[in-house]
Amino acid sequence: MAETNALSSTTCPRKGGSQKLLRAGLLCLLGIFSVEGARSQVASGEIPENATAQESRSGWTCDAGYRSNGSECLEISVPNNAYATNSAFGRGWECHYGFEREADLCHPFAVPENAYLGYSGSSWSCDRGYQRERDTCEAIPLPENAYLTDRGYGAGWECERGYAQVRLTCERIDVPANGFLTSSLYGEGWACERGFLQTGSDCTRVNLPANSHLNYSGDGWDCNRPYTQVGQTCEMP
């Protein structure tokens, strides 16, 4: 008993007034007593029914579906649609995939129409073309010239290339001469070709003065070296 008390004093929590801490200390002490009882049984060559001797160390462990209670292994009551976990703590069982625990039973996880179970078996997502509305999956109204997206937020659709979203519709983007469509979801959906500058809804050619070239952006100009800009011209310094 002195050995057990010494072990419990070093491994089990003894101070603190919270209910969780007291419960943890009690479970720890019960585990120590069970281990000490198991060691004495193995030393005398006795292994209880529904238990297996440990190969890597002295002692024994209860088989799956059983839990240690002193010097014996008692059967755990596993409900339908559940399986034993062989854990020394907790209920000792978990519900099958697609079932959820309610008290001491496992009930089928409720999945609404047009939805499917998630990989964990305890959540669901709507099928493609449907969007979650509280506990149901409602069909996404898809406007003309639009396509479905796989995002779990937003309208659930985007306009096809060449069209821009205007409220709940997709309207054609008017691209001016010397312009091209962009992939941006913001702005007007088009930009001017290099060498042209956007002016309202048109693209106007950049007027290059003598001794100049288009700048990096392509919608302006810089003077050739060693010329410097003077107003709208390039002059020799």
C-alpha positions as CSV (number, residue, x, y, z in Angstrom):
1,M,0.0,0.0,0.0
2,A,2.9,2.3,0.7
3,E,4.1,1.9,-2.9
4,T,0.6,2.7,-4.3
5,N,0.3,5.8,-2.1
6,A,3.7,7.0,-3.2
7,L,2.8,6.5,-6.8
8,S,-0.5,8.3,-6.5
9,S,1.1,11.2,-4.7
10,T,3.5,11.8,-7.7
11,T,1.1,11.1,-10.6
12,C,-2.4,12.1,-9.4
13,P,-3.7,15.6,-8.7
14,R,-4.3,16.2,-5.0
15,K,-4.9,19.9,-4.7
16,G,-7.7,22.2,-6.0
17,G,-11.3,22.5,-5.3
18,S,-12.9,22.2,-8.8
19,Q,-15.2,19.3,-9.5
20,K,-13.2,18.4,-12.6
21,L,-9.9,18.2,-10.7
22,L,-11.4,16.1,-8.0
23,R,-12.9,13.7,-10.6
24,A,-9.6,13.5,-12.4
25,G,-7.9,12.6,-9.2
26,L,-10.4,9.9,-8.4
27,L,-10.1,8.3,-11.8
28,C,-6.3,8.4,-11.6
29,L,-6.4,6.6,-8.2
30,L,-8.8,4.0,-9.5
31,G,-6.5,3.4,-12.4
32,I,-3.5,2.9,-10.1
33,F,-5.4,0.4,-7.9
34,S,-6.5,-1.5,-11.1
35,V,-2.9,-1.6,-12.3
36,E,-1.5,-2.8,-9.0
37,G,-4.2,-5.5,-8.8
38,A,-3.4,-6.6,-12.3
39,R,0.3,-6.8,-11.5
40,S,-0.3,-9.0,-8.5
41,Q,-2.6,-11.2,-10.6
42,V,0.1,-11.6,-13.4
43,A,2.7,-12.3,-10.7
44,S,0.6,-15.2,-9.4
45,G,-0.2,-16.4,-12.9
46,E,-3.8,-15.3,-12.8
47,I,-5.4,-13.3,-15.7
48,P,-9.1,-12.5,-15.4
49,E,-11.6,-13.6,-18.0
50,N,-11.9,-11.3,-21.1
51,A,-8.4,-9.9,-20.5
52,T,-5.0,-10.2,-22.4
53,A,-1.5,-10.2,-20.9
54,Q,0.7,-7.3,-22.0
55,E,3.7,-8.4,-24.0
56,S,5.9,-5.3,-23.5
57,R,5.4,-5.0,-19.7
58,S,3.9,-6.7,-16.8
59,G,0.1,-6.6,-16.3
60,W,-2.9,-7.2,-18.4
61,T,-5.6,-5.2,-20.2
62,C,-9.2,-5.9,-20.7
63,D,-10.3,-6.9,-24.2
64,A,-12.4,-4.5,-26.4
65,G,-15.9,-4.2,-25.0
66,Y,-14.8,-4.8,-21.4
67,R,-13.5,-2.4,-18.7
68,S,-11.3,-3.1,-15.7
69,N,-13.0,-3.1,-12.3
70,G,-10.4,-4.1,-9.7
71,S,-9.4,-7.7,-10.5
72,E,-12.0,-8.4,-13.2
73,C,-13.1,-7.2,-16.6
74,L,-16.8,-6.2,-16.8
75,E,-18.7,-6.1,-20.1
76,I,-19.5,-2.6,-21.4
77,S,-23.1,-2.1,-22.6
78,V,-22.7,-1.1,-26.2
79,P,-25.9,0.2,-27.9
80,N,-27.0,-0.7,-31.4
81,N,-25.2,1.1,-34.2
82,A,-22.1,1.6,-32.0
83,Y,-18.7,-0.1,-31.4
84,A,-16.5,-0.6,-28.4
85,T,-13.4,1.7,-28.3
86,N,-11.3,-0.2,-25.7
87,S,-10.7,3.1,-23.9
88,A,-10.1,3.2,-20.1
89,F,-12.1,6.4,-19.9
90,G,-15.4,7.8,-21.1
91,R,-18.3,5.7,-22.3
92,G,-16.1,3.0,-23.9
93,W,-18.0,3.2,-27.2
94,E,-18.7,5.5,-30.1
95,C,-21.5,5.6,-32.7
96,H,-21.0,4.3,-36.2
97,Y,-20.4,6.5,-39.1
98,G,-23.7,8.3,-40.0
99,F,-25.1,8.0,-36.4
100,E,-25.1,10.5,-33.6
101,R,-25.3,10.0,-29.8
102,E,-28.4,11.0,-27.9
103,A,-28.0,10.0,-24.2
104,D,-27.0,6.3,-24.3
105,L,-28.3,5.5,-27.8
106,C,-27.1,6.1,-31.4
107,H,-29.6,7.5,-33.8
108,P,-29.2,8.0,-37.6
109,F,-27.7,11.4,-38.4
110,A,-30.4,13.5,-40.0
111,V,-29.5,14.6,-43.5
112,P,-31.9,16.8,-45.4
113,E,-33.0,16.2,-49.0
114,N,-30.4,17.2,-51.7
115,A,-27.5,16.9,-49.2
116,Y,-24.8,14.3,-48.3
117,L,-22.9,13.2,-45.2
118,G,-19.5,14.8,-44.5
119,Y,-16.3,12.8,-44.1
120,S,-16.7,12.7,-40.3
121,G,-20.2,11.2,-40.5
122,S,-21.6,13.9,-38.1
123,S,-22.1,16.8,-40.5
124,W,-23.7,17.4,-43.9
125,S,-23.3,19.6,-47.0
126,C,-25.6,20.5,-49.8
127,D,-25.3,18.9,-53.2
128,R,-24.0,20.9,-56.1
129,G,-26.6,23.4,-57.3
130,Y,-28.1,23.7,-53.8
131,Q,-27.4,26.1,-51.0
132,R,-27.9,25.7,-47.2
133,E,-30.9,27.5,-45.7
134,R,-30.9,26.7,-42.0
135,D,-31.7,23.0,-41.9
136,T,-32.6,22.5,-45.6
137,C,-30.9,22.7,-49.0
138,E,-32.6,25.0,-51.5
139,A,-32.0,25.1,-55.2
140,I,-29.8,28.0,-56.4
141,P,-31.6,30.2,-58.9
142,L,-29.2,30.4,-61.8
143,P,-29.6,33.4,-64.1
144,E,-28.9,33.2,-67.8
145,N,-25.2,33.4,-68.8
146,A,-24.1,32.3,-65.4
147,Y,-22.5,29.1,-64.0
148,L,-22.5,27.4,-60.6
149,T,-19.6,27.8,-58.1
150,D,-18.5,25.4,-55.3
151,R,-18.2,28.2,-52.7
152,G,-20.2,27.8,-49.5
153,Y,-20.9,31.5,-49.5
154,G,-22.2,34.2,-51.8
155,A,-24.9,33.7,-54.4
156,G,-23.5,30.3,-55.4
157,W,-23.0,31.4,-59.1
158,E,-20.9,33.7,-61.2
159,C,-21.3,35.3,-64.6
160,E,-19.7,33.7,-67.6
161,R,-16.7,35.5,-69.2
162,G,-17.9,38.6,-71.1
163,Y,-20.8,39.2,-68.7
164,A,-21.0,41.2,-65.5
165,Q,-23.3,40.7,-62.5
166,V,-25.9,43.3,-62.2
167,R,-28.0,42.5,-59.1
168,L,-29.4,39.0,-59.9
169,T,-28.7,39.0,-63.6
170,C,-25.7,38.7,-65.9
171,E,-25.4,41.5,-68.5
172,R,-23.0,41.6,-71.5
173,I,-19.9,43.7,-71.1
174,D,-19.4,46.2,-73.9
175,V,-15.7,46.2,-74.8
176,P,-14.6,49.3,-76.8
177,A,-12.3,49.2,-79.8
178,N,-8.7,48.6,-78.7
179,G,-9.8,47.1,-75.5
180,F,-10.0,43.5,-74.1
181,L,-11.9,41.5,-71.4
182,T,-10.3,41.0,-68.0
183,S,-10.8,38.3,-65.4
184,S,-11.4,40.8,-62.6
185,L,-14.7,40.6,-60.7
186,Y,-14.4,44.3,-60.0
187,G,-14.4,47.4,-62.3
188,E,-15.9,47.5,-65.8
189,G,-14.6,44.1,-66.8
190,W,-12.3,45.4,-69.6
191,A,-9.0,47.3,-70.0
192,C,-7.3,49.1,-72.9
193,E,-4.6,47.5,-75.0
194,R,-1.0,48.6,-74.5
195,G,-0.5,52.0,-76.2
196,F,-4.0,53.1,-75.4
197,L,-5.5,55.1,-72.5
198,Q,-9.0,54.6,-71.0
199,T,-11.0,57.8,-71.5
200,G,-14.5,57.3,-70.2
201,S,-15.9,54.2,-72.0
202,D,-13.3,54.4,-74.9
203,C,-9.7,53.6,-75.5
204,T,-7.7,56.5,-77.0
205,R,-4.2,56.1,-78.5
206,V,-1.3,57.5,-76.4
207,N,0.3,60.4,-78.3
208,L,4.0,59.9,-78.2
209,P,6.1,63.1,-78.6
210,A,9.4,62.9,-80.5
211,N,12.3,61.2,-78.6
212,S,9.9,59.2,-76.3
213,H,8.7,55.7,-75.7
214,L,5.7,54.0,-74.0
215,N,6.2,53.6,-70.2
216,Y,6.0,50.4,-68.2
217,S,2.2,50.5,-67.8
218,G,1.7,51.1,-71.5
219,D,-0.8,53.9,-71.0
220,G,1.7,56.8,-70.9
221,W,5.2,57.7,-72.1
222,D,8.7,58.5,-70.9
223,C,11.5,60.4,-72.6
224,N,14.4,58.6,-74.2
225,R,17.8,59.2,-72.5
226,P,19.3,61.8,-72.3
227,Y,16.1,63.8,-73.1
228,T,14.0,65.2,-70.3
229,Q,10.3,66.0,-70.2
230,V,9.3,69.6,-70.7
231,G,5.5,69.8,-70.7
232,Q,4.3,67.4,-73.4
233,T,7.7,67.3,-75.2
234,C,11.1,65.7,-74.7
235,E,14.0,68.2,-74.8
236,M,17.7,67.9,-74.7
237,P,19.0,69.2,-71.4
